């Protein structure tokens, strides 16, 4: 697995279409472990050709998140291919034009292009944005008043166990991005605004998992019953 800095070198070629660049970036992103959506969006943005109209659009109105960037990219891909088809059409004549247009607009070709575009877009969206943008699945996590004393910090428990237990990931933060503290980052929400150690939703999530039979190896069974938690959460490792 490659380091996330590898994506900085994935840049759009001089004659590379936007669709081909997005597909290639998606393929390379799949080789990076624990890729943060904010870095992926920055890397994808910086890799675009500086002279393209899409780059100008992003500079004029920066994307809100990766989902927004991909949605706008899809519109430019369609426009780019539409213009290419129009130029190709005007350069053809007679039978060649009729034959080429028929081939490109055949139901099979249209369906393949549509499916290829959808797969490239959804693969990248699933990897980079599924946890920060998709609603939580299942019943809402209860808010608890009493919590089991733990042998480790919730930050480390989340880091170690996130792929081993059925964690219910939270919905996207509702607070406007401009009002959040960019110096703080929550690994549970995968967004800026507060530290992982301050996250009340993560606290309830871990308690809920313990009550359901998960993460019990982290419970401090030697602690006296009803003892208030005194463990100091550590700051998340960057």
C-alpha positions in Angstrom: 0.0 0.0 0.0 1.3 3.4 -0.9 1.6 6.6 1.2 -1.0 9.3 0.6 1.6 11.7 -0.8 1.8 9.4 -3.9 -1.4 11.1 -5.1 0.4 14.5 -5.4 2.2 13.1 -8.4 -1.0 12.0 -10.2 -1.5 14.9 -12.6 -3.7 15.3 -15.7 -1.7 15.0 -18.9 -1.6 17.6 -21.6 -4.0 15.6 -23.9 -5.7 13.6 -21.2 -9.4 13.9 -21.0 -11.1 14.8 -17.7 -12.8 11.4 -17.6 -9.5 9.5 -18.1 -7.8 11.6 -15.4 -10.6 10.9 -12.9 -10.5 7.2 -13.7 -6.7 7.1 -13.3 -6.8 9.1 -10.0 -9.5 6.7 -8.7 -7.3 3.7 -9.6 -4.3 5.2 -7.8 -6.3 6.3 -4.7 -7.3 2.6 -4.2 -3.7 1.8 -3.5 -3.5 4.3 -0.6 -4.5 3.2 2.9 -6.7 5.3 5.2 -7.0 8.1 2.6 -8.6 11.2 4.1 -11.3 12.9 2.0 -9.9 16.4 2.5 -6.4 15.4 1.2 -7.8 13.4 -1.7 -9.9 16.4 -2.8 -6.8 18.7 -2.6 -4.7 16.2 -4.5 -7.3 15.7 -7.2 -7.8 19.5 -7.5 -4.1 20.3 -7.8 -3.6 17.6 -10.4 -6.0 19.2 -12.9 -4.6 21.1 -15.8 -4.3 24.7 -14.8 -5.6 25.9 -18.2 -8.9 23.9 -18.1 -12.3 25.5 -17.8 -13.1 23.0 -15.0 -10.1 24.2 -13.0 -11.3 27.8 -13.4 -14.7 26.8 -12.2 -13.3 25.3 -9.0 -11.2 28.4 -8.4 -14.2 30.6 -8.8 -16.3 28.4 -6.6 -14.4 25.9 -4.5 -16.1 22.5 -3.9 -17.8 21.9 -0.6 -16.5 18.3 -0.4 -15.4 15.4 -2.5 -19.0 14.5 -3.5 -19.6 18.1 -4.7 -16.3 18.0 -6.7 -17.2 14.7 -8.4 -20.7 15.9 -9.2 -19.4 19.0 -10.9 -16.7 17.0 -12.7 -19.3 14.7 -14.2 -21.1 17.7 -15.8 -17.8 18.9 -17.3 -17.0 15.4 -18.5 -20.4 15.3 -20.4 -19.7 18.7 -21.8 -16.2 17.9 -22.8 -17.3 14.7 -24.6 -20.2 16.5 -26.2 -17.9 19.1 -27.7 -15.4 16.5 -28.9 -18.3 14.6 -30.6 -19.4 17.9 -32.3 -15.9 18.6 -33.6 -15.6 15.1 -34.8 -18.9 15.3 -36.6 -18.1 18.4 -38.5 -14.8 16.9 -39.7 -16.5 13.9 -41.2 -18.4 13.8 -44.5 -20.7 11.5 -46.4 -20.6 7.8 -45.4 -17.8 8.2 -42.9 -19.8 10.7 -40.9 -22.9 8.5 -41.0 -21.0 5.4 -40.0 -19.0 7.0 -37.2 -22.0 8.8 -35.7 -24.1 5.6 -35.8 -21.3 3.7 -34.1 -20.8 6.2 -31.3 -24.5 6.6 -30.7 -25.4 3.0 -30.8 -27.2 1.8 -27.6 -24.4 -0.5 -26.7 -21.7 2.2 -26.8 -23.9 4.7 -25.0 -24.6 2.2 -22.2 -20.9 1.3 -21.8 -19.9 4.9 -21.6 -22.6 5.6 -19.0 -21.7 2.6 -17.0 -17.9 3.3 -17.1 -18.5 6.9 -15.9 -20.8 5.8 -13.1 -18.4 3.1 -11.8 -15.4 5.5 -11.8 -17.4 8.1 -10.0 -19.1 5.8 -7.5 -15.8 3.9 -6.6 -14.1 7.1 -5.7 -17.1 8.5 -3.9 -17.5 5.2 -1.9 -13.9 5.2 -0.8 -13.5 8.8 0.1 -16.9 10.1 1.1 -19.1 7.2 2.2 -18.5 7.8 5.9 -18.7 11.5 6.0 -21.7 12.0 3.7 -23.9 8.9 4.1 -26.6 8.7 6.8 -26.1 6.3 9.7 -27.6 2.9 9.2 -29.8 1.2 11.8 -31.4 2.6 14.9 -30.0 5.8 16.4 -27.3 5.3 19.1 -28.7 5.9 22.6 -27.3 8.7 24.7 -25.9 7.2 27.9 -25.3 8.8 31.3 -23.0 6.1 32.8 -20.0 4.7 31.0 -17.7 1.7 31.6 -14.2 2.6 32.8 -11.8 1.8 30.0 -8.2 0.5 29.8 -7.4 2.7 26.8 -8.5 5.9 25.2 -11.4 6.0 22.9 -9.2 7.5 20.2 -7.0 4.5 20.2 -9.9 2.1 20.5 -11.5 3.6 17.4 -8.2 3.4 15.5 -7.5 -0.2 16.3 -11.1 -1.6 16.1 -12.8 0.4 13.3 -12.5 -2.4 10.8 -13.2 -5.2 13.3 -16.4 -4.3 15.0 -19.8 -3.0 13.5 -19.2 0.7 14.1 -22.1 2.9 13.2 -20.5 5.9 11.5 -22.1 9.3 12.1 -23.9 11.6 9.7 -22.0 14.6 8.3 -21.5 17.5 10.7 -24.2 20.1 10.4 -22.2 23.0 11.7 -21.1 25.2 8.7 -17.5 24.6 7.8 -16.5 28.3 8.3 -17.7 28.2 11.9 -15.6 25.1 12.9 -12.2 25.0 14.6 -9.9 23.8 11.8 -7.2 23.1 14.4 -9.3 20.2 15.7 -10.0 16.9 13.9 -12.4 14.1 14.9 -11.5 10.6 13.6 -15.0 9.4 14.2 -16.7 12.1 12.1 -13.6 12.3 9.8 -14.0 16.1 9.7 -12.7 19.2 11.5 -14.6 20.9 14.3 -13.7 19.0 17.5 -11.1 16.5 18.7 -11.8 12.8 18.8 -11.4 12.8 22.6 -14.2 15.4 22.9 -16.7 13.5 20.7 -19.8 12.7 22.6 -21.2 10.5 19.8 -18.1 8.4 19.8 -18.4 8.0 23.6 -22.0 6.7 23.2 -21.0 4.5 20.2 -18.3 2.7 22.2 -20.5 2.3 25.2 -23.3 0.9 23.0 -20.8 -1.6 21.4 -19.7 -2.7 24.9 -23.3 -3.3 26.0 -23.8 -5.4 22.8 -20.9 -7.6 23.6 -18.1 -5.9 21.6 -15.0 -4.2 22.9 -15.3 -5.8 26.3 -11.6 -6.5 26.4 -11.1 -2.7 26.9 -13.3 -2.6 30.0 -11.4 -2.0 33.3 -13.0 -4.7 35.4 -10.8 -3.8 38.4 -12.2 -0.3 38.7 -14.7 0.2 41.4 -18.3 0.2 40.3 -19.7 3.7 39.7 -16.2 5.2 39.6 -16.1 8.4 37.5 -13.8 8.2 34.5 -10.5 9.7 35.2 -8.6 8.5 32.1 -7.2 11.5 30.2 -7.9 11.1 26.4 -4.9 11.5 24.3 -4.9 13.8 21.3 -5.4 11.9 18.0 -2.2 10.9 16.2 -1.7 12.7 12.9 
